[in-house]
Amino acid sequence: MASGELTSSAYISHHLTNLTFGNHPVNGWSFAHGGQEAAEMGFWAIHVDTMLWSVGLGLFFIWLFRKVAVTATSGVPGNLQNFVETIIEFVDDNVSSIFHHKNSLIAPLSLTIFVWVFLMNTMDLVPVDWLPYAFQQMGVEYMKVVPTTDINATLGMAFAIFGLIVYYSIKMKGLGGFLGELAFQPLGKWLLPFNLFLEIVGLLAKPVSLALRLFGNMYAGEMIFILIALLPFWAQWLLSVPWAIFHILVITLQAFIFMVLTIVYLAMAHEEH
């Protein structure tokens, strides 16, 4: 902005555009060089930056927690071991208080969701120009570094949870029991069409609400950081530091909400009503 090369709208558009790879109708398989070109690639276009940062942060989570598990001591623990044990106990307490069934998947799944989503959200605290500028110097024109500001990432996680909800609903209640809940609840068999409408809408609303809640909050936070970056240098420090401090609460709360709702939905899938 200081060099006058970008207008405010072009700056915002640039920072909200993903690095996209896909099959362009004219150029064949290539990287997109703008939002319109990416849109023309259609459904199968891949947001490379979203994949890069989400998978990278997931691998970092696995490496860090495995390192602590391997080097854990029963004596006086170090700060890192204390930190990881605190997170695990926090997640375990939430699972124990909400999920009252036997399923060895729920606790590790909840831990993975909380830490992974938190790490992805935390990328929003990196100043908005630093990493895009570094990649631009290497010839990469676009680079969005917060995976949870991409609706594809949040929907992908939400639909994975939705698949588990349907799977455990059928496993625990049988196909007949699962379909019976959709058809005969809450108003009995005489209002079957109305029951189906209510229950199917409620079922489909679970992944949509999971995805949109996380995406909406993180996208709004990123947009505010971008707008602050358009201000004069002194105003940026005056506004960005308080917003970043407040945003620490937002990124933690969104990871917590995604985890808790996952536990609640899977608990409901194990229960008959």
C-alpha positions as CSV (number, residue, x, y, z in Angstrom):
1,M,0.0,0.0,0.0
2,A,2.8,2.4,0.8
3,S,4.3,2.0,-2.6
4,G,0.9,2.9,-4.2
5,E,0.8,-0.3,-6.3
6,L,-2.5,-1.5,-4.9
7,T,-5.8,0.2,-4.3
8,S,-7.7,-0.6,-1.1
9,S,-10.2,-2.9,-2.9
10,A,-7.4,-4.7,-4.8
11,Y,-5.4,-5.1,-1.6
12,I,-8.4,-6.7,0.2
13,S,-9.2,-8.9,-2.8
14,H,-5.6,-10.1,-3.0
15,H,-5.5,-11.1,0.7
16,L,-8.8,-12.9,0.4
17,T,-7.9,-15.0,-2.7
18,N,-6.6,-18.5,-2.3
19,L,-3.7,-20.0,-4.2
20,T,-5.8,-22.3,-6.4
21,F,-4.8,-25.2,-8.7
22,G,-7.2,-26.8,-11.1
23,N,-8.3,-27.4,-14.7
24,H,-9.0,-24.1,-16.4
25,P,-11.2,-24.4,-19.6
26,V,-8.6,-22.4,-21.6
27,N,-5.2,-23.0,-20.0
28,G,-5.7,-26.6,-18.8
29,W,-4.2,-27.6,-15.5
30,S,-2.6,-24.6,-13.9
31,F,-2.5,-22.3,-10.9
32,A,-5.1,-19.5,-10.9
33,H,-3.9,-15.9,-11.1
34,G,-7.1,-14.3,-9.8
35,G,-10.5,-14.9,-8.2
36,Q,-12.4,-15.1,-11.5
37,E,-9.9,-17.5,-13.1
38,A,-10.2,-19.7,-10.0
39,A,-14.0,-19.6,-10.2
40,E,-13.8,-20.8,-13.8
41,M,-11.9,-23.9,-12.7
42,G,-15.1,-25.2,-11.1
43,F,-15.7,-27.6,-8.2
44,W,-12.6,-29.7,-8.4
45,A,-10.1,-26.8,-8.0
46,I,-7.9,-27.2,-5.0
47,H,-7.0,-24.4,-2.6
48,V,-3.3,-25.3,-2.3
49,D,-2.6,-22.9,0.6
50,T,-5.4,-24.2,2.6
51,M,-4.2,-27.8,2.1
52,L,-0.6,-26.8,2.8
53,W,-1.2,-25.0,6.1
54,S,-3.9,-27.3,7.5
55,V,-1.9,-30.5,6.8
56,G,1.3,-28.9,8.0
57,L,-0.2,-27.8,11.2
58,G,-1.8,-31.2,11.7
59,L,1.6,-32.8,11.3
60,F,3.1,-30.3,13.7
61,F,0.4,-31.3,16.3
62,I,1.2,-35.0,15.8
63,W,5.0,-34.4,16.1
64,L,4.7,-32.2,19.2
65,F,2.3,-34.4,21.2
66,R,4.3,-37.6,20.2
67,K,7.5,-35.9,21.4
68,V,6.0,-35.1,24.7
69,A,4.6,-38.7,25.0
70,V,7.9,-40.2,24.3
71,T,9.9,-38.0,26.7
72,A,7.3,-37.8,29.4
73,T,8.6,-38.3,32.9
74,S,6.8,-39.3,36.2
75,G,9.1,-36.9,38.1
76,V,9.0,-33.2,37.9
77,P,7.7,-32.4,34.4
78,G,8.9,-29.7,32.1
79,N,6.8,-26.7,31.0
80,L,5.9,-28.4,27.6
81,Q,4.8,-31.6,29.3
82,N,2.7,-29.6,31.8
83,F,1.1,-27.7,29.0
84,V,0.2,-30.8,27.0
85,E,-1.1,-32.6,30.1
86,T,-3.3,-29.6,30.9
87,I,-4.8,-29.7,27.4
88,I,-5.4,-33.4,27.6
89,E,-7.0,-33.2,31.0
90,F,-9.2,-30.3,29.8
91,V,-10.4,-32.3,26.9
92,D,-10.9,-35.4,28.9
93,D,-13.0,-33.5,31.5
94,N,-15.3,-32.2,28.7
95,V,-15.7,-35.7,27.2
96,S,-16.4,-37.3,30.5
97,S,-19.1,-34.7,31.4
98,I,-20.9,-34.9,28.1
99,F,-20.3,-38.4,26.6
100,H,-21.6,-41.2,28.9
101,H,-21.0,-44.2,26.6
102,K,-18.1,-46.5,25.8
103,N,-16.3,-45.4,22.6
104,S,-12.5,-45.2,22.5
105,L,-12.6,-42.8,19.5
106,I,-14.3,-39.8,21.1
107,A,-11.6,-38.6,23.4
108,P,-8.7,-38.7,20.8
109,L,-11.0,-37.2,18.2
110,S,-12.0,-34.4,20.5
111,L,-8.4,-33.7,21.4
112,T,-7.4,-33.7,17.7
113,I,-10.3,-31.3,16.8
114,F,-9.5,-28.9,19.6
115,V,-5.8,-28.6,19.1
116,W,-5.9,-28.7,15.3
117,V,-8.6,-26.1,14.9
118,F,-6.8,-23.9,17.5
119,L,-3.5,-24.1,15.6
120,M,-5.2,-23.2,12.3
121,N,-7.1,-20.3,14.0
122,T,-3.8,-19.1,15.6
123,M,-2.4,-18.3,12.1
124,D,-4.8,-15.4,12.1
125,L,-2.5,-13.7,14.7
126,V,0.4,-13.6,12.2
127,P,0.5,-10.0,10.7
128,V,-1.5,-10.2,7.5
129,D,1.4,-9.1,5.2
130,W,4.3,-11.1,6.5
131,L,3.8,-14.5,5.0
132,P,2.0,-13.4,1.8
133,Y,5.0,-11.0,1.2
134,A,7.5,-13.7,1.9
135,F,5.8,-16.1,-0.6
136,Q,5.5,-13.3,-3.1
137,Q,9.2,-12.9,-3.1
138,M,9.5,-16.6,-4.0
139,G,7.1,-16.1,-7.0
140,V,3.9,-17.3,-5.3
141,E,1.3,-14.5,-5.9
142,Y,-1.4,-15.6,-3.5
143,M,-1.1,-17.2,0.0
144,K,-3.9,-17.3,2.6
145,V,-2.4,-18.8,5.8
146,V,-5.6,-19.2,7.9
147,P,-7.2,-22.5,6.8
148,T,-10.4,-21.9,8.8
149,T,-11.2,-18.8,6.8
150,D,-11.7,-21.1,3.9
151,I,-15.3,-22.5,3.8
152,N,-14.0,-25.6,2.1
153,A,-11.8,-26.5,5.1
154,T,-14.5,-26.0,7.7
155,L,-17.1,-27.8,5.6
156,G,-14.6,-30.7,5.1
157,M,-14.2,-31.1,8.8
158,A,-17.9,-30.7,9.5
159,F,-18.9,-33.3,6.9
160,A,-16.4,-35.7,8.4
161,I,-18.1,-35.3,11.8
162,F,-21.5,-35.7,10.0
163,G,-20.3,-39.0,8.6
164,L,-19.5,-40.2,12.1
165,I,-22.8,-39.0,13.4
166,V,-24.7,-41.1,10.8
167,Y,-22.4,-44.1,11.2
168,Y,-22.8,-44.3,14.9
169,S,-26.5,-43.6,14.7
170,I,-26.9,-46.6,12.5
171,K,-24.4,-48.8,14.4
172,M,-25.9,-48.2,17.8
173,K,-29.6,-48.2,16.8
174,G,-29.6,-50.2,13.6
175,L,-30.8,-48.8,10.3
176,G,-34.4,-49.3,11.3
177,G,-33.9,-47.4,14.6
178,F,-32.1,-44.5,12.9
179,L,-34.8,-44.2,10.2
180,G,-37.5,-44.6,12.9
181,E,-36.2,-41.6,14.8
182,L,-36.3,-39.5,11.6
183,A,-39.9,-40.7,10.7
184,F,-41.7,-41.0,14.0
185,Q,-40.1,-38.3,16.2
186,P,-41.2,-36.0,17.7
187,L,-44.9,-36.2,16.8
188,G,-45.6,-39.9,16.2
189,K,-46.4,-41.9,13.1
190,W,-49.5,-39.9,12.1
191,L,-47.4,-36.9,11.2
192,L,-44.7,-38.8,9.5
193,P,-44.1,-36.3,6.6
194,F,-43.8,-33.4,9.1
195,N,-41.5,-35.5,11.3
196,L,-39.2,-36.3,8.4
197,F,-39.0,-32.6,7.4
198,L,-38.1,-31.5,10.9
199,E,-35.6,-34.3,11.6
200,I,-33.8,-34.2,8.3
201,V,-33.5,-30.4,8.5
202,G,-32.2,-30.7,12.0
203,L,-29.7,-33.5,11.0
204,L,-28.4,-31.5,8.0
205,A,-28.2,-28.3,10.1
206,K,-25.5,-29.9,12.3
207,P,-22.6,-29.9,9.8
208,V,-23.7,-26.7,8.2
209,S,-23.8,-24.9,11.6
210,L,-20.5,-26.4,12.6
211,A,-18.8,-25.2,9.4
212,L,-20.4,-21.8,9.1
213,R,-19.9,-20.8,12.7
214,L,-16.2,-21.4,12.6
215,F,-15.7,-20.0,9.1
216,G,-17.8,-16.9,9.8
217,N,-16.0,-15.9,13.0
218,M,-12.5,-16.5,11.6
219,Y,-13.3,-14.8,8.3
220,A,-14.6,-11.7,10.1
221,G,-11.5,-11.6,12.3
222,E,-9.2,-11.8,9.3
223,M,-11.2,-9.1,7.5
224,I,-10.7,-6.8,10.5
225,F,-7.0,-7.4,10.5
226,I,-6.9,-6.6,6.8
227,L,-8.8,-3.4,7.2
228,I,-6.5,-2.3,10.1
229,A,-3.6,-3.0,7.7
230,L,-5.0,-0.3,5.4
231,L,-4.6,2.4,8.0
232,P,-1.6,4.6,8.6
233,F,1.3,2.8,10.5
234,W,0.6,4.5,13.9
235,A,-3.1,3.5,13.7
236,Q,-2.2,-0.1,12.9
237,W,-0.3,-0.5,16.1
238,L,-3.0,1.4,18.1
239,L,-5.8,-1.0,16.8
240,S,-4.1,-4.3,15.9
241,V,-2.6,-5.1,19.3
242,P,-5.8,-4.8,21.3
243,W,-7.7,-6.7,18.5
244,A,-5.1,-9.4,18.5
245,I,-5.3,-9.8,22.3
246,F,-9.1,-10.0,22.1
247,H,-8.8,-12.4,19.1
248,I,-6.8,-14.9,21.3
249,L,-10.2,-15.4,23.1
250,V,-12.0,-15.8,19.8
251,I,-9.7,-18.4,18.3
252,T,-9.7,-20.5,21.5
253,L,-13.5,-20.2,21.9
254,Q,-14.1,-21.3,18.3
255,A,-11.9,-24.4,18.7
256,F,-13.7,-25.2,22.0
257,I,-17.1,-24.8,20.5
258,F,-16.3,-27.0,17.5
259,M,-15.0,-29.7,19.9
260,V,-17.9,-29.5,22.4
261,L,-20.6,-29.6,19.6
262,T,-18.8,-32.7,18.1
263,I,-19.0,-34.4,21.5
264,V,-22.6,-33.5,21.9
265,Y,-23.7,-34.6,18.4
266,L,-21.9,-38.0,18.8
267,A,-23.4,-38.5,22.3
268,M,-26.8,-37.9,20.7
269,A,-26.0,-40.5,18.0
270,H,-25.4,-43.1,20.7
271,E,-28.7,-42.4,22.6
272,E,-32.2,-43.5,21.8
273,H,-35.1,-41.1,22.3
